[in-house]
Amino acid sequence: PAFANLTSLKNLVLKNNNLTGSIPANLLTLTQLQLLDVSNNNLSGEIPQFPYTVKLITTGNVLIGTTPSSGGGGGPPSGSGSNGTTPNGNPAPASGGSSVSPGMIAGIVSGIVIFIAVLLFVFVFIKCYGNKKHVVRIVASENGCNGVPSDKTGLHLSESGNVAISIEVLRKVTNNFSEDNILGRGGFGVVYKGELHDGTRIAVKRMECVAVSTEGMNEFEAEIAFLAKVKHRHLVALLGYCINGNERLLVYEYMPQGTLTQHLFNWRENGVPPLTWRQRITIALDVARGVEYLHGLAPQSFIHRDLKPSNILLGDDMRAKVADFGLVKHAPDANSVETRVAGTFGYLAPEYTATGRVTTRVDVYAFGVVLMQLLSGKKALDDAIPDERSLLVTWFRRFLIKKENIPKAIDETLKSHDEEKMECIYKVAELAGHCTAHNPFQRPEMGYVVNILAPLVRNWKPTSHEEEEKYGIDRHMSLPQGLEWQANEDASDVEVFWLTSIPRSLSC
């Protein structure tokens, strides 16, 4: 997460970290900031003009620019005229001097107006263009990331607040991208596990530029830009990135239990027990909360567009996080039409494939398919079985017509004589049917889905409150130390249940 998102941050101490580059200007948005200590680093460039309430310590940075006189307290503003000059550098006129001709006055005024207009143009250009491109305006270097030579820590604080990590560090922690460290393969790269010197485990997504199209590069850049803006306990956290020659790499928090796919379809081969019903509905609620955040609780509304079990990762406590944001996009207006349908067959909403129009309800449809998979243990699209059963949604919805037929669609490992458990399964099956309705306007919003699942999870949650608190990444992670996960800022922690809006057939 970017430092600028930590709005309650008061003290930021980054001394002795061998940081390079300039101090990010977006730190000015931290209205509660009282102390910024960046001493004994290798910082350079201009220092942002912090308010006088901020104590700024920059000693030990040889190349750093002159501190603006209003930052860190003390000193008259530059260009105040204290040296007998005007702000534009012209000599100040004497109070009792000779008169100035009208032509000279007009020339001076015109010059000042033109100068101010040029400054305004440059400022607007930088704000409108530079901010949008700060992630992609990068010069690749063989010695480090972002065109900045690697130092001994291999870390560099970028303008966006993300951490750029040197390729040498990533090669070392993954044993030079060893086959033994491969966690999985995707459409745009291979994911490796690695371990930092302090024991922190990471996942490194490696994508070679020579092996992908411009489309792949766009997805790489989109993922960095997206994850720099959002933070949620049920979204996988981006810890850093690297650009080196023909390679692009993303560094994520490590999810030790792998993907939901491994536990739904490959549990026998992996020698692990099948997921219990409690684990499945908890995973469903975790995913629903993550998607709900994307749709309506994040600073901007986003659509994932590729929600599926292989993009749902599990921690040691089997709590779920949504991953892979290469296809994520802003929620469009009602007239927006995609020229290229993106996603995975079996999870694509019918209106999306037919018209190319994408809304948040395409994610709701995909979530409904995931619910059906949690209930049935079957793949969304399986070419190895007869056509009438190959498409999960069509096959599963047939059993929803009559309640007594639903057990025929349920995973054998879930079937039970426990009436309360089976009643809970029926409710989730009915919810899956609503989410996969052919008409997008008949599908519920994700906030509604959360309100349906939350009471069911409460009935089946572990008795230990300690397990319930295992969210997010370790607070002791040091990549760098300033990037701490602040779970208390998670807006989705507040649970509000509008019981009157829940149909009686689905209420608990």
N, C-alpha and C positions, 0 to 999 in steps of 0.2 A: 504493500500500500504506500502511496506518496505521503511525504511529511505534511504537505499542504492540506491533506484530508483530516489530520489530527487537530481539529479545531480547538480542543481544550488544552493543547500542549503549552506548558509554561516554560520549561527548561529543556533546551536541546544542546547536549554536550557531545561533540564529534571530534574532540581533540585527539592528537596522536594516532590518527587512522590512515595517514598517508593518502588522503583524498586529493584528487586532482580536479581540474576544471574550475568553474566559477560557482559562487554561491547562488543557488536558484532564486530567481526573483519571486517565485510563487510562495516563498516563505513569508512574504509581506502580508499574506492573507491570514496568518496566525495571529488573531487579535489578542489572544491571551498570552502571547510570548513575552517573557521577561528576561531570559538569558539565552544567548546564542554563542557558544564557545567552539570555534573552529581552529583554535591555535595549533601550531606545530603540524601543519599539513603541507601540501604542495599546491594550494589554491592560487588562482590568478584571476585577472580581469577586474571589472568594476564590482563594487560592493553595493548591494541594494540600499536604498535610503530608508532605513528602519526608523520608527518613531523614537523619541527621546526616552520612552519608557523601557526600551530594550537595551540591556547591557550587552555590548558586542565585543568579543575578544578575538582578535585576528593575528596576534603575534606569532612569529615563527613561520609565516607564509611569505617567502622572499619576493614572489612575483605578484603579490596581490596589489590592487590599485589603491588609491588614496580613499580613505573612508569619507563618505559624504558628511559634511559638517553637521547636518541635523540628525544623523544616525548615531545611536549610542549615547546621545546627550552631549551638550556643550557646543560652543562655537557659533559664530554668525553664519547664516546661509551664504553659500557661494554666490558671487555676483551681486552682493547686496550693495555694492558701491562704497564699501568702507575704504577702498584704496584709491578713491577719487575717480572711478570709472563707472560708466553705466553698464547694465547687464550685457549689452552687445559689444562691450570692449571699447567704446568711444570715450574720449575724455569728457568728464562732467563739466558742464558750463559753469563759469564763475557767476556768483549771485549778482555781482555788480558790474559785469563785463559789458562790452559793446553789443549793440543790437545785431541780430542775425537776420539775413534777408529772407523773405518769404520763399524764394526758390530753394534755398538751402534747407529750410524747414520741411518743405514738401518732399525734397529728396531723401532726407533722413527718415521721415514718416513712411515713405514708400518702401525704402530699404527694410525697415523694421517689419512692415506688413508682409513683404515677400519672404523674409527670413522666418517669420512665425508660420506662414503658410507651408513652407517647405518642411519645417519641423513637424507640423501637424500631419502632413502627408506621410512622412517617414514613420511617425508613431502609429498611425492607423494601419499602414502597410505591415508593420511588424506585428501588431496585435492581431490583425485579421488573417494574415498568411503564415507568419512565423509560428504562432501557437498551434496551428493545425498540423504543421509539418515537423514539429520538434522531434517526433519519434523517428521519422524517416529521413531527415536531412542528416545523414551519417556518412562519414568517410571511412571506409573499411581500412584496417591496418593489419599487417602481418604480425605486429608486436603486441596488439591489444585490441580493445573494443572502442568503437566510435571514433577511431582516429586518435585516441589518447593512449600513449605508451603505457604498458602495464607497470605498476609499481609492485613492491614485494607482497602486498596484500592481494593484488589482482582485482581490487574494487575501485569503482569510480562512480561518484554521485552525479547523475545526469541532470539536465535542465528540468526534466519532467518529474524528478524525485525518485525515479526507478534506479536500481543498482545495475550498472554494467559490470560484467565479470569477465576477466581475461580468459582466453581460450586455454592458456597454460593451466589455470586452476581447474577448469572443467575436465581437461584431459587427465590431470592427476587424480581427481576424485572418482573418475569413472574407469580408472586403469586403462587410459587411452581408448575409451569407448569399446571396452571388451565385450565380446559376445556373451560372456557369462553375466554381464550386468544389464542385459536387455530386459526391460519390463514389458514391452509391447511394441507393436508396429501400427502405424496409421497411414492415412492417405498422403500425408505430407511429411513423414519423418519417422524416426525410431526414438523410443523413449528409453533412457538408461537410468539406473539408480546410481547414486554416488553418496559419499560420506565425507563431510568436511573435517578439518583437523580437530574440531571440538566435539565431534560425534554427531553433529546434526546431519540427518539424512535428507537428501534432495532427489528430485526427479528431473532429468535433463532431456528436453525434447530437441532432437537434432534434425535439422533440415538442410540439405545441401542445395544451394542455389542452382547448380548446374543440372540438378535432377528435377526441378520443378519449373512451372510456367510462371508468368506474371501473376496469374490467379493465386498461386501458392504464396508468392511474396506479399500479395495484398492481404491474405489471411494471416500471415505472420505479423504484419504491421497492425492489422485490425485487432489481433489478440493483445498486443502490448498496449495499444491505445485504450482498449476496453478495460483491461484489468488495472490500468492506472487510475481509472475513474471510480471503480466499484470495490466494495469490500463487504463480505458477508460470511458468516460461519459455515454456510452450506454452499459456498463457491470456492473452488480450489484457488489458493493464493499464489500469485506470481511473485517470486522472490528476486528475480533478476533476469538479465538477458545478455547475449553476446553476439556481435557481428564480426566475423573474421574471414577475410577473403571471400570464398564462395559459400561459406557456411553461415547459417542463422540458427541460434540456439535460444531456447527459453528454459528458465529454471523455476521449478514449482516446488511447493511443499510435497514431501513424500507421503503417499497413502499406502501403508504397508499391506493392506488386505486386497489390493488390486481393484479390478473392475467388478461391477455387478454381474457382467457376463460370465466371469469365471465361477461365480458362486451359484448362478442360476442354471447354467448349461453344462459346465465342465467340473462340477464338484466331485464327481466320482473319479475322474482322471487325476484331479489334483489331490485326492486323498483327504478331502475335508468333508465335514458333515453338511447336509443340506440346510439351507436357511430355515429357521423356525418362523412361525407366524408372527411372533412378536418382532423379530428382526425385520421381517418383510414390511409390516405396516409402519415401523419406525423409519425404515429407508424411504418408503413412499412419502411420509410426512416431511422428512428432511429435504427430499427433492422438491416437493411442492412448495416448501418455504423458500428454497433458493430461487425457483422460477417465479414465485410471487414477488420476490424482491426485484428481479429483473424487470417484471412487467409494470410495477407500480410504485415500488418503495425506493428504488435507486434514484440518484440525482436526475437521470433521464430514463425514459422507458426503452427497454431493449427486448429483442426477440432472439432466442437462442438458435432456432431453426434446425438443430441436429441433436435433439434430446433422445437418448437411447441408452441401454445398459452399459455399453462400452465407454460411454462418456459420463458414467456415474462411478465415482471412486469411493472406496471404503477405508476407514481408519481401523486401528486396532480394536476399537470398541464397536465396530460395525456401523458407525454413523456415516452417513453419506454426504458427498459433496459433488456438485455438478462441475464438469470440466469441459475442456476443448471449446474455446470461444472463437475459433477461426471464422465461423460463419455468422457470428452474432451481428446484429444490425439494429439501428434505431427503429423504434416503432414508427411506421410511415403514416401518412395521412390516408384517407379513405380511397383516394384515387391512385395510390402507388401500385405499380405493376412491375414484377420482376421479369427481366429479360432472360434469366437463367434460373431454373428451379434448382435449389441447393438443398441437400439433406440426404436421407437414406431411405430407400424404398422399403415399404412396410410401416414407416412412421410418418409418411407424408399425408397431410390432410387432403381430401379429395378436391376441395376448391382451390388449393394451392397448385396442384398438378394440372388442373383444368384451365385455370385463368391466370396463374402466376401472381395472384394477389395475396400478399402475406400480411397477416395480423397476428396479434398475440394468441389468437385461438388456434393457430397451427401448432403452437407449443402445447396447448391444452390437449389437442388430439394426440400428439406424440406421448404426452404423459399418460393418457388413457391407455395407449398401447403398452406402455411400461407397466401399468397396473395389471393389465391382462397377463403379462409375462410373469409378474410376481405371483399371480394367482395360479397360473397354469404350468409354469416352468417351461414354456414353449417359445420358440423363436418367432419373431414377427413375420418373417417370410422364409419358408423352408422348402426348397426345391426337391428335397429328398423324399417328400411324402406326397400322396395324391393331391391333385389340384384343388379338390373341394375342401381340403384341410390345410393347404399350403399358406394361405393368407390368414393370419391369426385373428384379425378383427372380424372378418366375415364368419369364420368358424365359431369364434367365441360368442358373438352376438346371437347366434341361433339358440344357445342355451339360456339366454336371458329372457326369452319369451315366457317360459314357465319356471318358477322358482325351484320346483322339484327337479328340474333338469340341470341346474347349475353345478351340482357335485360332479357331473360327468366331465366338466371342463376343468376341474380343480386338480392341481398337482397331487399325486398319490401320497407324497410325504406330508401333505397338509390335512388330509382327510381325518376326521375325528368323530367320536360319538359325543363329544362335548357340545351341547346345543348352543351354549353361549358363544363359543368359538365359531361354530358354523354360521350363526346368525351374523356375527361380525364379518365373516367372509362374504356372505350374501350382500351386505351393505356395500362393501368395497367393490364387489362385482357389478352392482347396480351403478355405482359411481363411475366405474370404467365405461359402462355403456353410455352414460350421459356425456362423458368426455369425448367419446368417439362418435358422437352423433354426426350424421351426414351433413346436416344443416349447421353451419358454424354458429349461428345465433342461438341454437339450442344447447350449446356447450356452456358449462359454467365458467366463471372466471377463477383464477387460481386462488384468490382470497377465499372464495366460497369452498373450494376443494380443501384448503387448509382447515377451515372450520368444520368440515365433515370428518376429516381424518384425526384431528387433534383429540376429540373425546375417545375415539377408539384406541389411540395410543395410550392415553391415560389409563384406560382399563387394563392394558397389557404391559405397561412400562415396568422396568426393574424397580424393586423396592429400594435399592441403593441410590440416594441422591447424588452420591459422588460420581456414578457412571453418567448420570444425566448432564453433569457439568463438563464432560470431556468434549469440548468444541474447539475448533480452530487450531492454529499452530502453536507450538510451544512458546511461552513467553520468554524463555531463556535463549531463544535462537539468536545467533550473532551474525547476521548477514544483512546489514551490519547491526550493531546493538540498538541503534535508533529505530529500526523497523520492528516495533513490538505490536503484537495483535491486541487491540483494545476491544475486547468483547463487549464492554459496557456501552459502546457506541452503536451497537447493532440495533437498528430501529425495529427489526422484526421480532425482537424478544417479547414485545407486548402482545399478548394474546387477547383478542376481543372476539367474542362469539355472539353473532346475531341469531339467536336460536329461533326467532320468529320467522327467519327467512329460510330455514331448513325444512324441507318436506318431512312430514311425519314418518314416511316410509324409510327415511335415511337417518333420522335422529337417533340418538343413543339413549 
